[in-house]
Amino acid sequence: MALSTFFPAFTTLATLVIGVMWFLYDRRDRRICDRQRFRHAYRCIKCGRIYERRGQREVATCPDCGFANDRLRF
Ligand SMILES: [Zn+2]
């Protein structure tokens, strides 16, 4: 195979492989991020326990004492 044929073919193949890997890893990271985005941390002001809940709610009850707490904001 001549160098003038090999080099463009190799460059195209390498670009294609990197593009496919970029797409797959980006999709995987987005899926992981979506899962973590709807997880919120809460700190009980009554007993001091820190816990987390899934979903988009602002208030969650403490698993220990049952007190309703607002989610933590960072
Ligand atoms: Zn509590």
N, CA, C, O and the ligand as a Tripos MOL2 file, in Angstrom:
@<TRIPOS>MOLECULE
protein
  297   295    75     0     0
PROTEIN
NO_CHARGES

@<TRIPOS>ATOM
      1 N           0.8550   -1.1840    0.0000 N.3       1 MET1
      2 CA          0.0000    0.0000    0.0000 C.3       1 MET1
      3 C           0.8930    1.2360    0.0000 C.2       1 MET1
      4 O           1.8360    1.3430    0.7840 O.2       1 MET1
      5 N           0.5850    2.1320   -0.8650 N.am      2 ALA2
      6 CA          1.4010    3.3400   -0.9930 C.3       2 ALA2
      7 C           1.1400    4.2790    0.1860 C.2       2 ALA2
      8 O           0.0640    4.2740    0.7840 O.2       2 ALA2
      9 N           2.1290    5.0610    0.4910 N.am      3 LEU3
     10 CA          2.0290    6.0030    1.6050 C.3       3 LEU3
     11 C           0.9540    7.0500    1.3480 C.2       3 LEU3
     12 O           0.2840    7.5060    2.2750 O.2       3 LEU3
     13 N           0.7940    7.4290    0.0750 N.am      4 SER4
     14 CA         -0.2200    8.4430   -0.2620 C.3       4 SER4
     15 C          -1.6390    7.9110   -0.0660 C.2       4 SER4
     16 O          -2.5730    8.7020    0.0660 O.2       4 SER4
     17 N          -1.8200    6.6150   -0.0460 N.am      5 THR5
     18 CA         -3.1280    6.0030    0.2030 C.3       5 THR5
     19 C          -3.2880    5.6670    1.6880 C.2       5 THR5
     20 O          -4.3600    5.8330    2.2710 O.2       5 THR5
     21 N          -2.1770    5.1860    2.2850 N.am      6 PHE6
     22 CA         -2.2250    4.7540    3.6840 C.3       6 PHE6
     23 C          -2.5050    5.9210    4.6310 C.2       6 PHE6
     24 O          -3.3360    5.7970    5.5310 O.2       6 PHE6
     25 N          -1.8300    7.0390    4.4420 N.am      7 PHE7
     26 CA         -1.9390    8.1420    5.3850 C.3       7 PHE7
     27 C          -3.3590    8.7270    5.4560 C.2       7 PHE7
     28 O          -3.8740    8.8950    6.5620 O.2       7 PHE7
     29 N          -4.0190    9.0460    4.3220 N.am      8 PRO8
     30 CA         -5.4090    9.5370    4.4220 C.3       8 PRO8
     31 C          -6.3670    8.4910    4.9900 C.2       8 PRO8
     32 O          -7.2940    8.8330    5.7240 O.2       8 PRO8
     33 N          -6.1490    7.2220    4.6550 N.am      9 ALA9
     34 CA         -7.0230    6.1670    5.1690 C.3       9 ALA9
     35 C          -6.8460    6.0190    6.6800 C.2       9 ALA9
     36 O          -7.8240    5.8740    7.4130 O.2       9 ALA9
     37 N          -5.5840    6.0570    7.1440 N.am     10 PHE10
     38 CA         -5.3150    5.9420    8.5760 C.3      10 PHE10
     39 C          -5.8890    7.1340    9.3320 C.2      10 PHE10
     40 O          -6.4740    6.9620   10.4020 O.2      10 PHE10
     41 N          -5.7300    8.3340    8.7930 N.am     11 THR11
     42 CA         -6.2550    9.5310    9.4370 C.3      11 THR11
     43 C          -7.7850    9.4930    9.5180 C.2      11 THR11
     44 O          -8.3650    9.8420   10.5460 O.2      11 THR11
     45 N          -8.4150    9.0770    8.4540 N.am     12 THR12
     46 CA         -9.8770    8.9740    8.4460 C.3      12 THR12
     47 C         -10.3550    7.9320    9.4460 C.2      12 THR12
     48 O         -11.3150    8.1610   10.1830 O.2      12 THR12
     49 N          -9.6840    6.7880    9.4690 N.am     13 LEU13
     50 CA        -10.0610    5.7250   10.4070 C.3      13 LEU13
     51 C          -9.8640    6.1660   11.8600 C.2      13 LEU13
     52 O         -10.7220    5.9150   12.7060 O.2      13 LEU13
     53 N          -8.7470    6.8170   12.1480 N.am     14 ALA14
     54 CA         -8.4820    7.2940   13.5090 C.3      14 ALA14
     55 C          -9.5170    8.3300   13.9280 C.2      14 ALA14
     56 O          -9.9970    8.3000   15.0610 O.2      14 ALA14
     57 N          -9.8610    9.2310   13.0420 N.am     15 THR15
     58 CA        -10.8730   10.2450   13.3370 C.3      15 THR15
     59 C         -12.2250    9.5960   13.6050 C.2      15 THR15
     60 O         -12.9540   10.0040   14.5080 O.2      15 THR15
     61 N         -12.5450    8.5930   12.8170 N.am     16 LEU16
     62 CA        -13.8130    7.8810   12.9880 C.3      16 LEU16
     63 C         -13.8600    7.1580   14.3320 C.2      16 LEU16
     64 O         -14.8780    7.2090   15.0230 O.2      16 LEU16
     65 N         -12.7800    6.4920   14.7070 N.am     17 VAL17
     66 CA        -12.7320    5.7690   15.9820 C.3      17 VAL17
     67 C         -12.8600    6.7520   17.1440 C.2      17 VAL17
     68 O         -13.6080    6.5020   18.0890 O.2      17 VAL17
     69 N         -12.1370    7.8610   17.0770 N.am     18 ILE18
     70 CA        -12.2130    8.8550   18.1550 C.3      18 ILE18
     71 C         -13.6190    9.4480   18.2290 C.2      18 ILE18
     72 O         -14.1370    9.6700   19.3240 O.2      18 ILE18
     73 N         -14.2340    9.7050   17.0940 N.am     19 GLY19
     74 CA        -15.6020   10.2490   17.0740 C.3      19 GLY19
     75 C         -16.6030    9.3020   17.6930 C.2      19 GLY19
     76 O         -17.4630    9.7250   18.4650 O.2      19 GLY19
     77 N         -16.5020    8.0210   17.3630 N.am     20 VAL20
     78 CA        -17.4260    7.0280   17.9290 C.3      20 VAL20
     79 C         -17.2200    6.9050   19.4330 C.2      20 VAL20
     80 O         -18.1890    6.8400   20.1890 O.2      20 VAL20
     81 N         -15.9530    6.8720   19.8750 N.am     21 MET21
     82 CA        -15.6810    6.7840   21.3140 C.3      21 MET21
     83 C         -16.1830    8.0240   22.0440 C.2      21 MET21
     84 O         -16.7330    7.9280   23.1410 O.2      21 MET21
     85 N         -15.9910    9.1750   21.4340 N.am     22 TRP22
     86 CA        -16.4720   10.4340   22.0300 C.3      22 TRP22
     87 C         -17.9890   10.3740   22.2040 C.2      22 TRP22
     88 O         -18.5050   10.7190   23.2680 O.2      22 TRP22
     89 N         -18.6990    9.9410   21.1710 N.am     23 PHE23
     90 CA        -20.1540    9.8390   21.2280 C.3      23 PHE23
     91 C         -20.6070    8.8780   22.3260 C.2      23 PHE23
     92 O         -21.5120    9.1980   23.0970 O.2      23 PHE23
     93 N         -19.9790    7.6950   22.3980 N.am     24 LEU24
     94 CA        -20.3920    6.6940   23.3750 C.3      24 LEU24
     95 C         -20.1120    7.1430   24.8110 C.2      24 LEU24
     96 O         -20.9550    6.9720   25.6910 O.2      24 LEU24
     97 N         -18.9230    7.7190   25.0460 N.am     25 TYR25
     98 CA        -18.5930    8.1680   26.4000 C.3      25 TYR25
     99 C         -19.4500    9.3570   26.8060 C.2      25 TYR25
    100 O         -19.8350    9.4730   27.9700 O.2      25 TYR25
    101 N         -19.7520   10.2380   25.8660 N.am     26 ASP26
    102 CA        -20.6190   11.3800   26.1730 C.3      26 ASP26
    103 C         -22.0260   10.9100   26.5520 C.2      26 ASP26
    104 O         -22.6390   11.4320   27.4840 O.2      26 ASP26
    105 N         -22.5190    9.9290   25.8210 N.am     27 ARG27
    106 CA        -23.8470    9.3770   26.1280 C.3      27 ARG27
    107 C         -23.8660    8.7160   27.5000 C.2      27 ARG27
    108 O         -24.8230    8.8670   28.2590 O.2      27 ARG27
    109 N         -22.7940    7.9770   27.8140 N.am     28 ARG28
    110 CA        -22.6990    7.3170   29.1210 C.3      28 ARG28
    111 C         -22.6280    8.3390   30.2490 C.2      28 ARG28
    112 O         -23.3130    8.1950   31.2620 O.2      28 ARG28
    113 N         -21.8020    9.3700   30.0810 N.am     29 ASP29
    114 CA        -21.6740   10.4070   31.1130 C.3      29 ASP29
    115 C         -22.9850   11.1460   31.3160 C.2      29 ASP29
    116 O         -23.3380   11.4760   32.4480 O.2      29 ASP29
    117 N         -23.7080   11.4080   30.2450 N.am     30 ARG30
    118 CA        -24.9970   12.0980   30.3650 C.3      30 ARG30
    119 C         -25.9980   11.2410   31.1420 C.2      30 ARG30
    120 O         -26.7740   11.7570   31.9470 O.2      30 ARG30
    121 N         -25.9720    9.9270   30.8940 N.am     31 ARG31
    122 CA        -26.8730    9.0190   31.6080 C.3      31 ARG31
    123 C         -26.5430    9.0050   33.1110 C.2      31 ARG31
    124 O         -27.4470    9.0380   33.9450 O.2      31 ARG31
    125 N         -25.2580    8.9570   33.4470 N.am     32 ILE32
    126 CA        -24.8450    8.9730   34.8500 C.3      32 ILE32
    127 C         -25.2150   10.2950   35.4980 C.2      32 ILE32
    128 O         -25.6700   10.3250   36.6420 O.2      32 ILE32
    129 N         -25.0230   11.3840   34.7750 N.am     33 CYS33
    130 CA        -25.3300   12.7170   35.3060 C.3      33 CYS33
    131 C         -26.8320   12.8670   35.5410 C.2      33 CYS33
    132 O         -27.2440   13.4560   36.5400 O.2      33 CYS33
    133 N         -27.6460   12.3460   34.6390 N.am     34 ASP34
    134 CA        -29.0970   12.4190   34.8170 C.3      34 ASP34
    135 C         -29.5330   11.6790   36.0670 C.2      34 ASP34
    136 O         -30.4280   12.1190   36.7880 O.2      34 ASP34
    137 N         -28.8830   10.5410   36.3140 N.am     35 ARG35
    138 CA        -29.2290    9.7590   37.4940 C.3      35 ARG35
    139 C         -28.8850   10.5270   38.7700 C.2      35 ARG35
    140 O         -29.6360   10.4760   39.7440 O.2      35 ARG35
    141 N         -27.7670   11.2310   38.7700 N.am     36 GLN36
    142 CA        -27.3350   11.9370   39.9680 C.3      36 GLN36
    143 C         -28.0100   13.2830   40.1260 C.2      36 GLN36
    144 O         -28.0660   13.8260   41.2290 O.2      36 GLN36
    145 N         -28.5270   13.8300   39.0250 N.am     37 ARG37
    146 CA        -29.1260   15.1600   39.0880 C.3      37 ARG37
    147 C         -30.3780   15.1800   39.9450 C.2      37 ARG37
    148 O         -30.6750   16.1890   40.5850 O.2      37 ARG37
    149 N         -31.1090   14.0870   39.9640 N.am     38 PHE38
    150 CA        -32.3570   14.0570   40.7080 C.3      38 PHE38
    151 C         -32.1800   13.4820   42.1070 C.2      38 PHE38
    152 O         -33.1460   13.0390   42.7280 O.2      38 PHE38
    153 N         -30.9610   13.4880   42.5950 N.am     39 ARG39
    154 CA        -30.6720   13.0210   43.9380 C.3      39 ARG39
    155 C         -30.2960   14.2530   44.7630 C.2      39 ARG39
    156 O         -29.3550   14.9710   44.4240 O.2      39 ARG39
    157 N         -31.0270   14.4890   45.8330 N.am     40 HIS40
    158 CA        -30.7750   15.6780   46.6330 C.3      40 HIS40
    159 C         -30.3920   15.2850   48.0430 C.2      40 HIS40
    160 O         -30.8260   14.2560   48.5600 O.2      40 HIS40
    161 N         -29.5700   16.1200   48.6560 N.am     41 ALA41
    162 CA        -29.1280   15.8860   50.0250 C.3      41 ALA41
    163 C         -29.9640   16.7300   50.9860 C.2      41 ALA41
    164 O         -30.3450   17.8610   50.6840 O.2      41 ALA41
    165 N         -30.2270   16.1570   52.1220 N.am     42 TYR42
    166 CA        -31.0010   16.8370   53.1680 C.3      42 TYR42
    167 C         -30.2500   16.6970   54.4800 C.2      42 TYR42
    168 O         -29.5490   15.7080   54.6970 O.2      42 TYR42
    169 N         -30.3920   17.6720   55.3450 N.am     43 ARG43
    170 CA        -29.8250   17.5880   56.6840 C.3      43 ARG43
    171 C         -30.9520   17.8670   57.6610 C.2      43 ARG43
    172 O         -31.6190   18.8990   57.5920 O.2      43 ARG43
    173 N         -31.1500   16.9220   58.5720 N.am     44 CYS44
    174 CA        -32.2290   17.0690   59.5420 C.3      44 CYS44
    175 C         -31.8310   18.1120   60.5830 C.2      44 CYS44
    176 O         -30.7780   18.0030   61.2100 O.2      44 CYS44
    177 N         -32.6800   19.1200   60.7620 N.am     45 ILE45
    178 CA        -32.3560   20.1550   61.7480 C.3      45 ILE45
    179 C         -32.7410   19.7130   63.1580 C.2      45 ILE45
    180 O         -32.4020   20.3770   64.1380 O.2      45 ILE45
    181 N         -33.4480   18.5940   63.2550 N.am     46 LYS46
    182 CA        -33.8490   18.1060   64.5740 C.3      46 LYS46
    183 C         -32.8100   17.1460   65.1540 C.2      46 LYS46
    184 O         -32.4090   17.2950   66.3080 O.2      46 LYS46
    185 N         -32.3670   16.1500   64.3530 N.am     47 CYS47
    186 CA        -31.4340   15.1570   64.8850 C.3      47 CYS47
    187 C         -30.0430   15.2360   64.2440 C.2      47 CYS47
    188 O         -29.1180   14.5860   64.7300 O.2      47 CYS47
    189 N         -29.8710   16.0110   63.1720 N.am     48 GLY48
    190 CA        -28.5610   16.2180   62.5880 C.3      48 GLY48
    191 C         -28.1460   15.2040   61.5480 C.2      48 GLY48
    192 O         -27.0300   15.2870   61.0350 O.2      48 GLY48
    193 N         -28.9930   14.2570   61.2170 N.am     49 ARG49
    194 CA        -28.6430   13.2410   60.2310 C.3      49 ARG49
    195 C         -28.6290   13.8380   58.8240 C.2      49 ARG49
    196 O         -29.4660   14.6720   58.4800 O.2      49 ARG49
    197 N         -27.6740   13.4020   58.0300 N.am     50 ILE50
    198 CA        -27.6130   13.8130   56.6290 C.3      50 ILE50
    199 C         -28.0560   12.6180   55.7910 C.2      50 ILE50
    200 O         -27.5370   11.5130   55.9500 O.2      50 ILE50
    201 N         -29.0010   12.8400   54.9160 N.am     51 TYR51
    202 CA        -29.5280   11.7490   54.1010 C.3      51 TYR51
    203 C         -29.8510   12.2820   52.7200 C.2      51 TYR51
    204 O         -29.8190   13.4910   52.4890 O.2      51 TYR51
    205 N         -30.1680   11.3650   51.7860 N.am     52 GLU52
    206 CA        -30.4880   11.8090   50.4340 C.3      52 GLU52
    207 C         -31.7450   11.1240   49.9330 C.2      52 GLU52
    208 O         -32.0850   10.0200   50.3580 O.2      52 GLU52
    209 N         -32.4190   11.7930   49.0350 N.am     53 ARG53
    210 CA        -33.6340   11.2740   48.4230 C.3      53 ARG53
    211 C         -33.5950   11.5670   46.9400 C.2      53 ARG53
    212 O         -32.9850   12.5430   46.5010 O.2      53 ARG53
    213 N         -34.2450   10.7230   46.1780 N.am     54 ARG54
    214 CA        -34.3590   10.9500   44.7400 C.3      54 ARG54
    215 C         -35.6420   11.6940   44.4430 C.2      54 ARG54
    216 O         -36.5820   11.6810   45.2370 O.2      54 ARG54
    217 N         -35.6710   12.3360   43.3030 N.am     55 GLY55
    218 CA        -36.8680   13.0730   42.9080 C.3      55 GLY55
    219 C         -36.6450   14.5610   43.0140 C.2      55 GLY55
    220 O         -35.6150   15.0110   43.5160 O.2      55 GLY55
    221 N         -37.6040   15.3200   42.5440 N.am     56 GLN56
    222 CA        -37.4510   16.7640   42.5130 C.3      56 GLN56
    223 C         -38.2730   17.4380   43.5940 C.2      56 GLN56
    224 O         -38.8950   18.4670   43.3320 O.2      56 GLN56
    225 N         -38.2950   16.9020   44.7770 N.am     57 ARG57
    226 CA        -39.0550   17.5200   45.8510 C.3      57 ARG57
    227 C         -38.1480   18.4170   46.6920 C.2      57 ARG57
    228 O         -36.9410   18.1970   46.7960 O.2      57 ARG57
    229 N         -38.7580   19.4140   47.2780 N.am     58 GLU58
    230 CA        -38.0130   20.3660   48.0940 C.3      58 GLU58
    231 C         -37.9350   19.9160   49.5470 C.2      58 GLU58
    232 O         -36.9960   20.2730   50.2580 O.2      58 GLU58
    233 N         -38.9140   19.1370   49.9920 N.am     59 VAL59
    234 CA        -38.9820   18.7190   51.3870 C.3      59 VAL59
    235 C         -39.0040   17.1930   51.4500 C.2      59 VAL59
    236 O         -39.7220   16.5430   50.6900 O.2      59 VAL59
    237 N         -38.2090   16.6270   52.3620 N.am     60 ALA60
    238 CA        -38.2130   15.1780   52.5680 C.3      60 ALA60
    239 C         -38.1420   14.9010   54.0660 C.2      60 ALA60
    240 O         -37.4910   15.6290   54.8150 O.2      60 ALA60
    241 N         -38.8110   13.8560   54.4820 N.am     61 THR61
    242 CA        -38.8300   13.5310   55.9110 C.3      61 THR61
    243 C         -37.5820   12.7350   56.2880 C.2      61 THR61
    244 O         -37.0690   11.9300   55.5100 O.2      61 THR61
    245 N         -37.1190   12.9860   57.4940 N.am     62 CYS62
    246 CA        -35.9330   12.3040   58.0170 C.3      62 CYS62
    247 C         -36.2660   10.8330   58.2820 C.2      62 CYS62
    248 O         -37.3210   10.5430   58.8460 O.2      62 CYS62
    249 N         -35.3930    9.8950   57.8880 N.am     63 PRO63
    250 CA        -35.6730    8.4730   58.1390 C.3      63 PRO63
    251 C         -35.5980    8.1000   59.6210 C.2      63 PRO63
    252 O         -36.1670    7.0850   60.0230 O.2      63 PRO63
    253 N         -34.9140    8.8950   60.4360 N.am     64 ASP64
    254 CA        -34.7910    8.5780   61.8600 C.3      64 ASP64
    255 C         -35.9430    9.1520   62.6800 C.2      64 ASP64
    256 O         -36.6170    8.4210   63.4050 O.2      64 ASP64
    257 N         -36.1680   10.4610   62.5640 N.am     65 CYS65
    258 CA        -37.1450   11.0900   63.4460 C.3      65 CYS65
    259 C         -38.4260   11.5190   62.7320 C.2      65 CYS65
    260 O         -39.4050   11.8710   63.3890 O.2      65 CYS65
    261 N         -38.4340   11.4960   61.4010 N.am     66 GLY66
    262 CA        -39.6420   11.8330   60.6820 C.3      66 GLY66
    263 C         -39.8770   13.3260   60.4860 C.2      66 GLY66
    264 O         -40.9360   13.7270   60.0030 O.2      66 GLY66
    265 N         -38.9150   14.1400   60.8490 N.am     67 PHE67
    266 CA        -39.0610   15.5830   60.7020 C.3      67 PHE67
    267 C         -38.8830   15.9650   59.2280 C.2      67 PHE67
    268 O         -38.0060   15.4330   58.5480 O.2      67 PHE67
    269 N         -39.7190   16.8910   58.7360 N.am     68 ALA68
    270 CA        -39.6380   17.3160   57.3380 C.3      68 ALA68
    271 C         -38.5820   18.4120   57.1850 C.2      68 ALA68
    272 O         -38.6550   19.4540   57.8370 O.2      68 ALA68
    273 N         -37.6040   18.1640   56.3200 N.am     69 ASN69
    274 CA        -36.4920   19.0970   56.1350 C.3      69 ASN69
    275 C         -36.4250   19.5860   54.6960 C.2      69 ASN69
    276 O         -36.7850   18.8700   53.7620 O.2      69 ASN69
    277 N         -35.9600   20.8140   54.5360 N.am     70 ASP70
    278 CA        -35.7010   21.3520   53.1950 C.3      70 ASP70
    279 C         -34.3830   20.7760   52.6980 C.2      70 ASP70
    280 O         -33.5140   20.4130   53.4910 O.2      70 ASP70
    281 N         -34.2410   20.6960   51.3820 N.am     71 ARG71
    282 CA        -32.9990   20.1490   50.8370 C.3      71 ARG71
    283 C         -31.8760   21.1460   50.9610 C.2      71 ARG71
    284 O         -32.0950   22.3560   51.0210 O.2      71 ARG71
    285 N         -30.6460   20.6070   50.9990 N.am     72 LEU72
    286 CA        -29.4660   21.4560   51.1230 C.3      72 LEU72
    287 C         -29.1900   22.1460   49.8090 C.2      72 LEU72
    288 O         -29.3590   21.5590   48.7400 O.2      72 LEU72
    289 N         -28.7700   23.3770   49.8840 N.am     73 ARG73
    290 CA        -28.3780   24.1210   48.6830 C.3      73 ARG73
    291 C         -26.9060   24.4590   48.8000 C.2      73 ARG73
    292 O         -26.4370   24.8940   49.8520 O.2      73 ARG73
    293 N         -26.1910   24.2580   47.7250 N.am     74 PHE74
    294 CA        -24.7470   24.5130   47.7300 C.3      74 PHE74
    295 C         -24.4180   25.7270   46.8990 C.2      74 PHE74
    296 O         -23.2500   26.0990   46.7840 O.2      74 PHE74
    297 ZN        -34.0440   13.6170   61.9940 Zn       75 ZN75
@<TRIPOS>BOND
     1     1     2 1
     2     2     3 1
     3     3     4 2
     4     3     5 am
     5     5     6 1
     6     6     7 1
     7     7     8 2
     8     7     9 am
     9     9    10 1
    10    10    11 1
    11    11    12 2
    12    11    13 am
    13    13    14 1
    14    14    15 1
    15    15    16 2
    16    15    17 am
    17    17    18 1
    18    18    19 1
    19    19    20 2
    20    19    21 am
    21    21    22 1
    22    22    23 1
    23    23    24 2
    24    23    25 am
    25    25    26 1
    26    26    27 1
    27    27    28 2
    28    27    29 am
    29    29    30 1
    30    30    31 1
    31    31    32 2
    32    31    33 am
    33    33    34 1
    34    34    35 1
    35    35    36 2
    36    35    37 am
    37    37    38 1
    38    38    39 1
    39    39    40 2
    40    39    41 am
    41    41    42 1
    42    42    43 1
    43    43    44 2
    44    43    45 am
    45    45    46 1
    46    46    47 1
    47    47    48 2
    48    47    49 am
    49    49    50 1
    50    50    51 1
    51    51    52 2
    52    51    53 am
    53    53    54 1
    54    54    55 1
    55    55    56 2
    56    55    57 am
    57    57    58 1
    58    58    59 1
    59    59    60 2
    60    59    61 am
    61    61    62 1
    62    62    63 1
    63    63    64 2
    64    63    65 am
    65    65    66 1
    66    66    67 1
    67    67    68 2
    68    67    69 am
    69    69    70 1
    70    70    71 1
    71    71    72 2
    72    71    73 am
    73    73    74 1
    74    74    75 1
    75    75    76 2
    76    75    77 am
    77    77    78 1
    78    78    79 1
    79    79    80 2
    80    79    81 am
    81    81    82 1
    82    82    83 1
    83    83    84 2
    84    83    85 am
    85    85    86 1
    86    86    87 1
    87    87    88 2
    88    87    89 am
    89    89    90 1
    90    90    91 1
    91    91    92 2
    92    91    93 am
    93    93    94 1
    94    94    95 1
    95    95    96 2
    96    95    97 am
    97    97    98 1
    98    98    99 1
    99    99   100 2
   100    99   101 am
   101   101   102 1
   102   102   103 1
   103   103   104 2
   104   103   105 am
   105   105   106 1
   106   106   107 1
   107   107   108 2
   108   107   109 am
   109   109   110 1
   110   110   111 1
   111   111   112 2
   112   111   113 am
   113   113   114 1
   114   114   115 1
   115   115   116 2
   116   115   117 am
   117   117   118 1
   118   118   119 1
   119   119   120 2
   120   119   121 am
   121   121   122 1
   122   122   123 1
   123   123   124 2
   124   123   125 am
   125   125   126 1
   126   126   127 1
   127   127   128 2
   128   127   129 am
   129   129   130 1
   130   130   131 1
   131   131   132 2
   132   131   133 am
   133   133   134 1
   134   134   135 1
   135   135   136 2
   136   135   137 am
   137   137   138 1
   138   138   139 1
   139   139   140 2
   140   139   141 am
   141   141   142 1
   142   142   143 1
   143   143   144 2
   144   143   145 am
   145   145   146 1
   146   146   147 1
   147   147   148 2
   148   147   149 am
   149   149   150 1
   150   150   151 1
   151   151   152 2
   152   151   153 am
   153   153   154 1
   154   154   155 1
   155   155   156 2
   156   155   157 am
   157   157   158 1
   158   158   159 1
   159   159   160 2
   160   159   161 am
   161   161   162 1
   162   162   163 1
   163   163   164 2
   164   163   165 am
   165   165   166 1
   166   166   167 1
   167   167   168 2
   168   167   169 am
   169   169   170 1
   170   170   171 1
   171   171   172 2
   172   171   173 am
   173   173   174 1
   174   174   175 1
   175   175   176 2
   176   175   177 am
   177   177   178 1
   178   178   179 1
   179   179   180 2
   180   179   181 am
   181   181   182 1
   182   182   183 1
   183   183   184 2
   184   183   185 am
   185   185   186 1
   186   186   187 1
   187   187   188 2
   188   187   189 am
   189   189   190 1
   190   190   191 1
   191   191   192 2
   192   191   193 am
   193   193   194 1
   194   194   195 1
   195   195   196 2
   196   195   197 am
   197   197   198 1
   198   198   199 1
   199   199   200 2
   200   199   201 am
   201   201   202 1
   202   202   203 1
   203   203   204 2
   204   203   205 am
   205   205   206 1
   206   206   207 1
   207   207   208 2
   208   207   209 am
   209   209   210 1
   210   210   211 1
   211   211   212 2
   212   211   213 am
   213   213   214 1
   214   214   215 1
   215   215   216 2
   216   215   217 am
   217   217   218 1
   218   218   219 1
   219   219   220 2
   220   219   221 am
   221   221   222 1
   222   222   223 1
   223   223   224 2
   224   223   225 am
   225   225   226 1
   226   226   227 1
   227   227   228 2
   228   227   229 am
   229   229   230 1
   230   230   231 1
   231   231   232 2
   232   231   233 am
   233   233   234 1
   234   234   235 1
   235   235   236 2
   236   235   237 am
   237   237   238 1
   238   238   239 1
   239   239   240 2
   240   239   241 am
   241   241   242 1
   242   242   243 1
   243   243   244 2
   244   243   245 am
   245   245   246 1
   246   246   247 1
   247   247   248 2
   248   247   249 am
   249   249   250 1
   250   250   251 1
   251   251   252 2
   252   251   253 am
   253   253   254 1
   254   254   255 1
   255   255   256 2
   256   255   257 am
   257   257   258 1
   258   258   259 1
   259   259   260 2
   260   259   261 am
   261   261   262 1
   262   262   263 1
   263   263   264 2
   264   263   265 am
   265   265   266 1
   266   266   267 1
   267   267   268 2
   268   267   269 am
   269   269   270 1
   270   270   271 1
   271   271   272 2
   272   271   273 am
   273   273   274 1
   274   274   275 1
   275   275   276 2
   276   275   277 am
   277   277   278 1
   278   278   279 1
   279   279   280 2
   280   279   281 am
   281   281   282 1
   282   282   283 1
   283   283   284 2
   284   283   285 am
   285   285   286 1
   286   286   287 1
   287   287   288 2
   288   287   289 am
   289   289   290 1
   290   290   291 1
   291   291   292 2
   292   291   293 am
   293   293   294 1
   294   294   295 1
   295   295   296 2
@<TRIPOS>SUBSTRUCTURE
     1 MET1         2 RESIDUE 1 A MET
     2 ALA2         6 RESIDUE 1 A ALA
     3 LEU3        10 RESIDUE 1 A LEU
     4 SER4        14 RESIDUE 1 A SER
     5 THR5        18 RESIDUE 1 A THR
     6 PHE6        22 RESIDUE 1 A PHE
     7 PHE7        26 RESIDUE 1 A PHE
     8 PRO8        30 RESIDUE 1 A PRO
     9 ALA9        34 RESIDUE 1 A ALA
    10 PHE10       38 RESIDUE 1 A PHE
    11 THR11       42 RESIDUE 1 A THR
    12 THR12       46 RESIDUE 1 A THR
    13 LEU13       50 RESIDUE 1 A LEU
    14 ALA14       54 RESIDUE 1 A ALA
    15 THR15       58 RESIDUE 1 A THR
    16 LEU16       62 RESIDUE 1 A LEU
    17 VAL17       66 RESIDUE 1 A VAL
    18 ILE18       70 RESIDUE 1 A ILE
    19 GLY19       74 RESIDUE 1 A GLY
    20 VAL20       78 RESIDUE 1 A VAL
    21 MET21       82 RESIDUE 1 A MET
    22 TRP22       86 RESIDUE 1 A TRP
    23 PHE23       90 RESIDUE 1 A PHE
    24 LEU24       94 RESIDUE 1 A LEU
    25 TYR25       98 RESIDUE 1 A TYR
    26 ASP26      102 RESIDUE 1 A ASP
    27 ARG27      106 RESIDUE 1 A ARG
    28 ARG28      110 RESIDUE 1 A ARG
    29 ASP29      114 RESIDUE 1 A ASP
    30 ARG30      118 RESIDUE 1 A ARG
    31 ARG31      122 RESIDUE 1 A ARG
    32 ILE32      126 RESIDUE 1 A ILE
    33 CYS33      130 RESIDUE 1 A CYS
    34 ASP34      134 RESIDUE 1 A ASP
    35 ARG35      138 RESIDUE 1 A ARG
    36 GLN36      142 RESIDUE 1 A GLN
    37 ARG37      146 RESIDUE 1 A ARG
    38 PHE38      150 RESIDUE 1 A PHE
    39 ARG39      154 RESIDUE 1 A ARG
    40 HIS40      158 RESIDUE 1 A HIS
    41 ALA41      162 RESIDUE 1 A ALA
    42 TYR42      166 RESIDUE 1 A TYR
    43 ARG43      170 RESIDUE 1 A ARG
    44 CYS44      174 RESIDUE 1 A CYS
    45 ILE45      178 RESIDUE 1 A ILE
    46 LYS46      182 RESIDUE 1 A LYS
    47 CYS47      186 RESIDUE 1 A CYS
    48 GLY48      190 RESIDUE 1 A GLY
    49 ARG49      194 RESIDUE 1 A ARG
    50 ILE50      198 RESIDUE 1 A ILE
    51 TYR51      202 RESIDUE 1 A TYR
    52 GLU52      206 RESIDUE 1 A GLU
    53 ARG53      210 RESIDUE 1 A ARG
    54 ARG54      214 RESIDUE 1 A ARG
    55 GLY55      218 RESIDUE 1 A GLY
    56 GLN56      222 RESIDUE 1 A GLN
    57 ARG57      226 RESIDUE 1 A ARG
    58 GLU58      230 RESIDUE 1 A GLU
    59 VAL59      234 RESIDUE 1 A VAL
    60 ALA60      238 RESIDUE 1 A ALA
    61 THR61      242 RESIDUE 1 A THR
    62 CYS62      246 RESIDUE 1 A CYS
    63 PRO63      250 RESIDUE 1 A PRO
    64 ASP64      254 RESIDUE 1 A ASP
    65 CYS65      258 RESIDUE 1 A CYS
    66 GLY66      262 RESIDUE 1 A GLY
    67 PHE67      266 RESIDUE 1 A PHE
    68 ALA68      270 RESIDUE 1 A ALA
    69 ASN69      274 RESIDUE 1 A ASN
    70 ASP70      278 RESIDUE 1 A ASP
    71 ARG71      282 RESIDUE 1 A ARG
    72 LEU72      286 RESIDUE 1 A LEU
    73 ARG73      290 RESIDUE 1 A ARG
    74 PHE74      294 RESIDUE 1 A PHE
    75 ZN75       297 GROUP 0 **** ****
